[in-house]
Every structure is written in structure tokens, then in C-alpha cells.
Amino acid sequence: MHYLIDGYNLLFFGDETKTSLKSRRQTIVGSLQKEFALLHLKGTVVFDGSHRADEQSGLSYKSPLVIAYSHQGQTADQYILEKLESANRPSEITIVTNDKGLAMHARDYGAKSMTIPDFFSHLKRKHSQKQGASHEKKPAAVSERELNRLLKIFEERMEEE
């Protein structure tokens, strides 16, 4: 599954801070990069507007998360729909946005859509699944010395019976 994320839609979701857009973009991109790497997800965050020289481009970020800026005069929504239109398998793409119009168009192309809150819940579930898998009880390794000690006790009890 590849996630196409409406960048500014994500950026402004529930954020009422007074920090600069650049700072918020860097924070959200850094957080998502860590999440995607940890959870082995792939995606693209799409921001409106052309790349600024004073910021890192999407090519500066390692896979699995690519940062893309729409071309001048093109919105992120248009960029996302263009990517869906040219996709070989749009059914393997999930659009992450709270924009109902964009979500509807994405589904028309055969893609899935997810709201920002649903996306965060999805990430949280993936974390829980990953932690559950890593916390499963594994048989404790027994040293050779401990194994010999237990074997000796077992043999002594067998002789007593």
C-alpha cells in the first residue's frame, strides 16, 4: 500500500500553533519519516506550491517517505489526482485527506481514502500490532551449565524412584 498524503491538510489538522509553516512542515515530515520507517510503510506527502530553495526537497528524504511539491499553478489535490490517473494499480494507493471532494475523486479512480484521524488511528493500530509481535513470549535460552544442572537433578530423582 502506498499512501498519498495531502500535506497541508495534515499540517493544519488540529494545529493552532503560531510556529512558521516551514517549521511545522519540518516537524511533521520528520515525525512521519520515523513512523513510516518503523512501520515499513511507503508514501508521499504532497504540499501545494513549488519547492523552496531554503528547504529540503523530497529527494533529500530517504525512502519510504517522499516529499513532493505541486508545480507552480497546480494544487496538491490536482497533483494527487494526476498521480492516481497515471498509476498502474490505483487500488494499491490510499489517499489521506479530510477533503471530501478529493477523497471522492480518488475513489472514482479506484483508490482508497482515509481521513486524517483515521490515518492516525491506523498508525496507532500498526504500532500496537508491532509491539504485540515483539512482546510475544519467547522460550528463554538456557545455558549449557544450567541445562547440565537440571539434567543432573532429573537423573538423581530417576535413580531415587
C-alpha positions as CSV (number, residue, x, y, z in Angstrom):
1,M,0.0,0.0,0.0
2,H,1.2,3.5,-0.9
3,Y,-0.1,6.5,1.0
4,L,-0.6,9.8,-0.9
5,I,-1.0,12.4,1.9
6,D,-2.5,15.8,1.4
7,G,0.3,17.7,3.2
8,Y,-1.3,21.0,4.2
9,N,-4.5,19.2,5.1
10,L,-2.4,17.1,7.5
11,L,-0.4,20.1,8.6
12,F,-3.4,22.2,9.6
13,F,-5.4,19.3,11.2
14,G,-5.8,20.3,14.9
15,D,-2.7,22.6,14.8
16,E,-3.3,26.0,16.2
17,T,0.4,26.8,16.9
18,K,1.9,30.1,15.9
19,T,5.1,28.5,14.5
20,S,6.1,29.1,10.9
21,L,4.8,26.8,8.1
22,K,8.4,25.8,7.4
23,S,8.9,24.7,11.0
24,R,5.6,22.8,11.1
25,R,6.4,21.1,7.7
26,Q,9.8,20.0,9.0
27,T,8.3,18.7,12.3
28,I,5.5,16.7,10.6
29,V,7.8,15.4,7.9
30,G,10.4,14.3,10.5
31,S,7.7,12.5,12.5
32,L,6.2,10.8,9.5
33,Q,9.6,9.7,8.2
34,K,10.3,7.9,11.5
35,E,6.8,6.4,11.6
36,F,7.0,5.1,8.0
37,A,10.5,3.7,8.5
38,L,9.5,2.0,11.8
39,L,6.3,0.5,10.4
40,H,7.7,-0.3,7.0
41,L,5.2,1.9,5.1
42,K,5.6,3.8,1.8
43,G,4.1,7.1,1.0
44,T,4.3,10.6,-0.5
45,V,3.4,13.8,1.3
46,V,2.2,16.4,-1.2
47,F,2.4,20.1,-0.5
48,D,0.9,22.9,-2.5
49,G,3.5,25.1,-4.3
50,S,6.9,24.7,-5.7
51,H,9.8,23.7,-3.6
52,R,11.7,26.5,-1.9
53,A,15.4,26.7,-2.2
54,D,15.8,27.1,1.6
55,E,14.1,23.8,2.4
56,Q,15.0,20.3,1.7
57,S,13.4,18.7,-1.4
58,G,11.6,15.4,-1.3
59,L,14.7,13.9,-2.8
60,S,16.6,14.8,0.3
61,Y,14.5,12.4,2.4
62,K,15.2,8.7,2.2
63,S,12.6,6.2,1.2
64,P,9.9,5.2,2.4
65,L,8.5,8.7,2.6
66,V,8.9,11.1,-0.3
67,I,8.1,14.8,-0.1
68,A,6.6,16.4,-3.2
69,Y,5.6,19.9,-4.0
70,S,3.0,20.6,-6.7
71,H,4.1,22.5,-9.8
72,Q,3.5,26.3,-9.8
73,G,-0.2,26.9,-10.6
74,Q,-1.1,23.3,-9.6
75,T,-2.7,22.4,-6.3
76,A,-1.8,19.4,-4.2
77,D,-5.2,17.9,-5.0
78,Q,-4.5,18.2,-8.7
79,Y,-1.1,16.6,-8.2
80,I,-2.6,13.7,-6.3
81,L,-5.3,13.1,-8.9
82,E,-2.7,13.2,-11.6
83,K,-0.7,10.5,-9.8
84,L,-3.8,8.4,-9.5
85,E,-4.7,8.8,-13.1
86,S,-1.2,7.6,-14.2
87,A,-1.0,4.8,-11.6
88,N,-0.9,1.2,-12.8
89,R,-2.7,0.0,-9.7
90,P,-4.7,2.8,-8.1
91,S,-6.4,0.2,-5.8
92,E,-3.0,-0.1,-4.0
93,I,-3.0,3.6,-3.1
94,T,-4.7,5.3,-0.2
95,I,-5.3,9.0,-0.2
96,V,-5.1,10.6,3.3
97,T,-7.1,13.8,3.4
98,N,-10.1,15.4,5.2
99,D,-11.1,17.0,1.8
100,K,-14.3,15.1,0.9
101,G,-14.1,16.2,-2.7
102,L,-10.6,14.8,-3.1
103,A,-11.5,11.6,-1.4
104,M,-14.5,11.1,-3.7
105,H,-12.4,11.7,-6.8
106,A,-9.7,9.3,-5.5
107,R,-12.3,6.6,-5.0
108,D,-13.6,7.3,-8.6
109,Y,-10.1,6.3,-9.8
110,G,-10.3,3.1,-7.7
111,A,-8.0,4.3,-4.8
112,K,-8.9,4.1,-1.2
113,S,-9.3,7.1,1.0
114,M,-8.8,7.8,4.7
115,T,-9.4,10.8,6.8
116,I,-6.5,12.3,8.9
117,P,-8.0,11.0,12.2
118,D,-8.4,7.5,10.6
119,F,-4.9,7.6,9.4
120,F,-3.5,8.4,12.9
121,S,-5.7,5.6,14.3
122,H,-4.3,3.3,11.6
123,L,-0.7,4.2,12.6
124,K,-1.6,3.6,16.3
125,R,-3.0,0.1,15.5
126,K,0.1,-0.8,13.4
127,H,2.2,0.3,16.4
128,S,0.2,-1.9,18.7
129,Q,0.4,-4.9,16.4
130,K,4.2,-4.4,16.0
131,Q,4.7,-4.1,19.8
132,G,2.4,-7.2,20.4
133,A,4.5,-9.2,18.0
134,S,7.8,-8.1,19.6
135,H,6.5,-8.8,23.1
136,E,5.3,-12.3,22.5
137,K,6.8,-14.7,24.9
138,K,9.9,-16.5,23.5
139,P,11.3,-19.5,25.2
140,A,14.1,-18.5,27.5
141,A,17.6,-19.5,26.4
142,V,19.1,-22.0,28.8
143,S,22.8,-22.0,29.2
144,E,24.7,-25.3,28.9
145,R,25.7,-25.1,32.6
146,E,22.0,-24.7,33.6
147,L,21.0,-27.5,31.4
148,N,23.6,-29.8,32.9
149,R,22.4,-28.8,36.4
150,L,18.8,-29.6,35.6
151,L,19.8,-32.9,33.9
152,K,21.7,-33.9,37.0
153,I,18.7,-33.2,39.2
154,F,16.5,-35.2,36.9
155,E,18.9,-38.2,36.8
156,E,19.1,-38.2,40.6
157,R,15.4,-38.2,41.0
158,M,15.1,-41.0,38.5
159,E,17.6,-43.1,40.5
160,E,15.6,-42.5,43.7
161,E,12.5,-43.9,42.2
